[in-house]
Amino acid sequence: MNNRREFLKASLVVSAGVLAANIPVFAKDETSFPKGIVYTEENSGKWAGKSGGHLPQISIKGNQVTIKTKHGMSKRHYIVRHTLVTEDGQVLGAKTFSPTDKEATSVFKIDGKHSVLYATSFCNKHDLWIAKFSV
Ligand SMILES: [Fe+2]
């Protein structure tokens, strides 16, 4: 009976070690975003060649961040939403667009310096795009 218990204990320890080794750790590097879910300038995946019209463009003036996606806006194909998010996931701002909007531009006021911020832009046909920047 003791041998069986020792065997089970050892098996659990080994299993836990194998599981721990295989659990992905979320890194804050844009190259670690899940492929096929999030697209970046470096990883446009199945949307190769479409980053120019989908990657959020950032401009900063004082404490104001402007996000623009150079994408057409039509009933069938448009930018749905922008967000501005800190490195630890705090959403500093969000704007939802309508297909009747002339362009996908959003303006957010921020406080202080941020070494890492993420701007997201979601297209109804070409998924979620993210640009990383600092202020
Ligand atoms: Fe698109």
py3Dmol code that shows the C-alpha trace and the ligand (Angstrom):
import py3Dmol

protein = """\
ATOM      1  CA  MET A   1       0.000   0.000   0.000  1.00  0.00           C
ATOM      2  CA  ASN A   2       2.846   2.383   0.828  1.00  0.00           C
ATOM      3  CA  ASN A   3       4.460   1.748  -2.531  1.00  0.00           C
ATOM      4  CA  ARG A   4       1.217   2.623  -4.266  1.00  0.00           C
ATOM      5  CA  ARG A   5       0.945   5.872  -2.272  1.00  0.00           C
ATOM      6  CA  GLU A   6       4.551   6.771  -3.036  1.00  0.00           C
ATOM      7  CA  PHE A   7       3.960   6.027  -6.696  1.00  0.00           C
ATOM      8  CA  LEU A   8       0.853   8.287  -6.769  1.00  0.00           C
ATOM      9  CA  LYS A   9       2.691  11.088  -4.955  1.00  0.00           C
ATOM     10  CA  ALA A  10       5.604  10.877  -7.355  1.00  0.00           C
ATOM     11  CA  SER A  11       3.213  10.835 -10.326  1.00  0.00           C
ATOM     12  CA  LEU A  12       1.436  13.942  -9.065  1.00  0.00           C
ATOM     13  CA  VAL A  13       4.710  15.771  -8.558  1.00  0.00           C
ATOM     14  CA  VAL A  14       5.905  14.875 -12.051  1.00  0.00           C
ATOM     15  CA  SER A  15       2.521  15.788 -13.581  1.00  0.00           C
ATOM     16  CA  ALA A  16       2.487  19.145 -11.806  1.00  0.00           C
ATOM     17  CA  GLY A  17       5.997  19.845 -13.061  1.00  0.00           C
ATOM     18  CA  VAL A  18       5.050  18.993 -16.636  1.00  0.00           C
ATOM     19  CA  LEU A  19       1.929  21.172 -16.428  1.00  0.00           C
ATOM     20  CA  ALA A  20       3.850  24.085 -14.937  1.00  0.00           C
ATOM     21  CA  ALA A  21       6.437  23.844 -17.692  1.00  0.00           C
ATOM     22  CA  ASN A  22       3.717  24.028 -20.346  1.00  0.00           C
ATOM     23  CA  ILE A  23       1.621  26.884 -18.989  1.00  0.00           C
ATOM     24  CA  PRO A  24       2.308  29.899 -21.166  1.00  0.00           C
ATOM     25  CA  VAL A  25       3.362  32.999 -19.311  1.00  0.00           C
ATOM     26  CA  PHE A  26       1.854  36.176 -20.667  1.00  0.00           C
ATOM     27  CA  ALA A  27       4.699  38.388 -21.680  1.00  0.00           C
ATOM     28  CA  LYS A  28       4.127  42.056 -22.281  1.00  0.00           C
ATOM     29  CA  ASP A  29       5.891  41.968 -25.596  1.00  0.00           C
ATOM     30  CA  GLU A  30       3.745  42.480 -28.677  1.00  0.00           C
ATOM     31  CA  THR A  31       5.361  39.490 -30.345  1.00  0.00           C
ATOM     32  CA  SER A  32       3.688  37.297 -27.719  1.00  0.00           C
ATOM     33  CA  PHE A  33       0.148  38.257 -28.711  1.00  0.00           C
ATOM     34  CA  PRO A  34      -1.787  35.196 -29.818  1.00  0.00           C
ATOM     35  CA  LYS A  35      -1.381  34.656 -33.538  1.00  0.00           C
ATOM     36  CA  GLY A  36      -4.650  34.613 -35.447  1.00  0.00           C
ATOM     37  CA  ILE A  37      -6.377  36.723 -32.793  1.00  0.00           C
ATOM     38  CA  VAL A  38      -4.299  39.874 -32.497  1.00  0.00           C
ATOM     39  CA  TYR A  39      -2.469  41.487 -35.391  1.00  0.00           C
ATOM     40  CA  THR A  40       0.467  43.904 -35.220  1.00  0.00           C
ATOM     41  CA  GLU A  41       2.818  45.574 -37.651  1.00  0.00           C
ATOM     42  CA  GLU A  42       5.269  42.711 -37.098  1.00  0.00           C
ATOM     43  CA  ASN A  43       2.603  40.006 -37.234  1.00  0.00           C
ATOM     44  CA  SER A  44      -0.099  40.693 -39.783  1.00  0.00           C
ATOM     45  CA  GLY A  45      -0.691  36.939 -40.224  1.00  0.00           C
ATOM     46  CA  LYS A  46      -3.489  36.098 -42.628  1.00  0.00           C
ATOM     47  CA  TRP A  47      -4.008  39.829 -43.176  1.00  0.00           C
ATOM     48  CA  ALA A  48      -0.537  40.360 -44.628  1.00  0.00           C
ATOM     49  CA  GLY A  49      -0.468  43.564 -46.659  1.00  0.00           C
ATOM     50  CA  LYS A  50      -3.348  45.100 -44.715  1.00  0.00           C
ATOM     51  CA  SER A  51      -1.459  46.719 -41.839  1.00  0.00           C
ATOM     52  CA  GLY A  52      -1.427  50.158 -43.541  1.00  0.00           C
ATOM     53  CA  GLY A  53      -5.202  50.379 -43.361  1.00  0.00           C
ATOM     54  CA  HIS A  54      -5.686  48.687 -40.004  1.00  0.00           C
ATOM     55  CA  LEU A  55      -2.784  49.410 -37.692  1.00  0.00           C
ATOM     56  CA  PRO A  56      -3.713  52.269 -35.334  1.00  0.00           C
ATOM     57  CA  GLN A  57      -1.636  55.392 -36.023  1.00  0.00           C
ATOM     58  CA  ILE A  58      -0.681  57.365 -32.930  1.00  0.00           C
ATOM     59  CA  SER A  59      -0.012  61.063 -32.553  1.00  0.00           C
ATOM     60  CA  ILE A  60       0.726  62.753 -29.241  1.00  0.00           C
ATOM     61  CA  LYS A  61       0.320  66.411 -28.399  1.00  0.00           C
ATOM     62  CA  GLY A  62       0.839  67.328 -24.761  1.00  0.00           C
ATOM     63  CA  ASN A  63      -1.462  65.105 -22.704  1.00  0.00           C
ATOM     64  CA  GLN A  64      -3.618  64.244 -25.700  1.00  0.00           C
ATOM     65  CA  VAL A  65      -3.325  60.988 -27.634  1.00  0.00           C
ATOM     66  CA  THR A  66      -4.969  60.716 -31.023  1.00  0.00           C
ATOM     67  CA  ILE A  67      -5.571  57.299 -32.546  1.00  0.00           C
ATOM     68  CA  LYS A  68      -6.381  57.134 -36.226  1.00  0.00           C
ATOM     69  CA  THR A  69      -6.989  54.128 -38.425  1.00  0.00           C
ATOM     70  CA  LYS A  70      -6.533  54.929 -42.109  1.00  0.00           C
ATOM     71  CA  HIS A  71      -9.444  52.761 -43.188  1.00  0.00           C
ATOM     72  CA  GLY A  72     -12.562  53.471 -45.173  1.00  0.00           C
ATOM     73  CA  MET A  73     -15.906  53.633 -43.417  1.00  0.00           C
ATOM     74  CA  SER A  74     -18.868  51.979 -45.129  1.00  0.00           C
ATOM     75  CA  LYS A  75     -21.920  50.038 -44.028  1.00  0.00           C
ATOM     76  CA  ARG A  76     -20.313  46.696 -44.869  1.00  0.00           C
ATOM     77  CA  HIS A  77     -16.719  47.343 -43.889  1.00  0.00           C
ATOM     78  CA  TYR A  78     -15.569  49.753 -41.201  1.00  0.00           C
ATOM     79  CA  ILE A  79     -13.579  50.277 -38.034  1.00  0.00           C
ATOM     80  CA  VAL A  80     -15.785  49.358 -35.109  1.00  0.00           C
ATOM     81  CA  ARG A  81     -13.799  50.499 -32.093  1.00  0.00           C
ATOM     82  CA  HIS A  82     -10.629  52.015 -30.685  1.00  0.00           C
ATOM     83  CA  THR A  83      -9.292  51.552 -27.184  1.00  0.00           C
ATOM     84  CA  LEU A  84      -6.321  52.956 -25.303  1.00  0.00           C
ATOM     85  CA  VAL A  85      -4.991  50.530 -22.702  1.00  0.00           C
ATOM     86  CA  THR A  86      -2.107  50.597 -20.205  1.00  0.00           C
ATOM     87  CA  GLU A  87       0.474  47.861 -19.868  1.00  0.00           C
ATOM     88  CA  ASP A  88      -1.410  46.407 -16.887  1.00  0.00           C
ATOM     89  CA  GLY A  89      -4.756  46.371 -18.680  1.00  0.00           C
ATOM     90  CA  GLN A  90      -6.361  49.580 -17.473  1.00  0.00           C
ATOM     91  CA  VAL A  91      -8.573  50.994 -20.195  1.00  0.00           C
ATOM     92  CA  LEU A  92      -7.891  54.721 -20.390  1.00  0.00           C
ATOM     93  CA  GLY A  93     -10.411  55.316 -23.131  1.00  0.00           C
ATOM     94  CA  ALA A  94     -12.578  53.736 -25.787  1.00  0.00           C
ATOM     95  CA  LYS A  95     -14.602  54.939 -28.739  1.00  0.00           C
ATOM     96  CA  THR A  96     -17.109  52.943 -30.748  1.00  0.00           C
ATOM     97  CA  PHE A  97     -17.685  54.018 -34.336  1.00  0.00           C
ATOM     98  CA  SER A  98     -20.631  53.851 -36.644  1.00  0.00           C
ATOM     99  CA  PRO A  99     -20.321  52.940 -40.332  1.00  0.00           C
ATOM    100  CA  THR A 100     -21.625  56.421 -41.079  1.00  0.00           C
ATOM    101  CA  ASP A 101     -18.665  58.104 -39.338  1.00  0.00           C
ATOM    102  CA  LYS A 102     -16.382  59.789 -41.851  1.00  0.00           C
ATOM    103  CA  GLU A 103     -13.199  58.397 -40.316  1.00  0.00           C
ATOM    104  CA  ALA A 104     -11.941  56.288 -37.454  1.00  0.00           C
ATOM    105  CA  THR A 105     -10.259  58.848 -35.245  1.00  0.00           C
ATOM    106  CA  SER A 106     -10.412  59.028 -31.467  1.00  0.00           C
ATOM    107  CA  VAL A 107      -8.854  61.471 -29.015  1.00  0.00           C
ATOM    108  CA  PHE A 108      -8.038  60.715 -25.395  1.00  0.00           C
ATOM    109  CA  LYS A 109      -6.546  62.791 -22.611  1.00  0.00           C
ATOM    110  CA  ILE A 110      -4.066  61.001 -20.380  1.00  0.00           C
ATOM    111  CA  ASP A 111      -2.302  61.812 -17.135  1.00  0.00           C
ATOM    112  CA  GLY A 112       1.424  61.435 -16.639  1.00  0.00           C
ATOM    113  CA  LYS A 113       3.978  59.331 -18.423  1.00  0.00           C
ATOM    114  CA  HIS A 114       3.461  55.761 -19.540  1.00  0.00           C
ATOM    115  CA  SER A 115       6.352  53.619 -20.680  1.00  0.00           C
ATOM    116  CA  VAL A 116       3.945  51.283 -22.466  1.00  0.00           C
ATOM    117  CA  LEU A 117       0.514  51.981 -23.885  1.00  0.00           C
ATOM    118  CA  TYR A 118      -1.497  49.989 -26.388  1.00  0.00           C
ATOM    119  CA  ALA A 119      -3.842  51.406 -29.000  1.00  0.00           C
ATOM    120  CA  THR A 120      -6.304  48.927 -30.448  1.00  0.00           C
ATOM    121  CA  SER A 121      -8.361  49.147 -33.595  1.00  0.00           C
ATOM    122  CA  PHE A 122     -10.997  46.595 -34.514  1.00  0.00           C
ATOM    123  CA  CYS A 123     -12.185  46.152 -38.105  1.00  0.00           C
ATOM    124  CA  ASN A 124     -15.428  44.285 -38.675  1.00  0.00           C
ATOM    125  CA  LYS A 125     -13.740  42.203 -41.398  1.00  0.00           C
ATOM    126  CA  HIS A 126     -10.042  42.223 -40.516  1.00  0.00           C
ATOM    127  CA  ASP A 127     -10.064  41.701 -36.765  1.00  0.00           C
ATOM    128  CA  LEU A 128      -8.082  43.294 -33.944  1.00  0.00           C
ATOM    129  CA  TRP A 129      -4.910  45.317 -34.518  1.00  0.00           C
ATOM    130  CA  ILE A 130      -2.624  46.686 -31.832  1.00  0.00           C
ATOM    131  CA  ALA A 131       0.106  49.307 -31.786  1.00  0.00           C
ATOM    132  CA  LYS A 132       2.434  49.738 -28.816  1.00  0.00           C
ATOM    133  CA  PHE A 133       3.847  53.140 -27.879  1.00  0.00           C
ATOM    134  CA  SER A 134       4.941  55.281 -24.958  1.00  0.00           C
ATOM    135  CA  VAL A 135       4.149  58.770 -23.723  1.00  0.00           C
TER     136      VAL A 135
END
"""
ligand_1 = """\
1
LIG
Fe -10.760 46.176 -42.814
"""
view = py3Dmol.view(width=600, height=400)
view.addModel(protein, "pdb")
view.setStyle({"model": 0}, {"cartoon": {"style": "trace"}})
view.addModel(ligand_1, "xyz")
view.setStyle({"model": 1}, {"stick": {}})
view.zoomTo()
view.show()
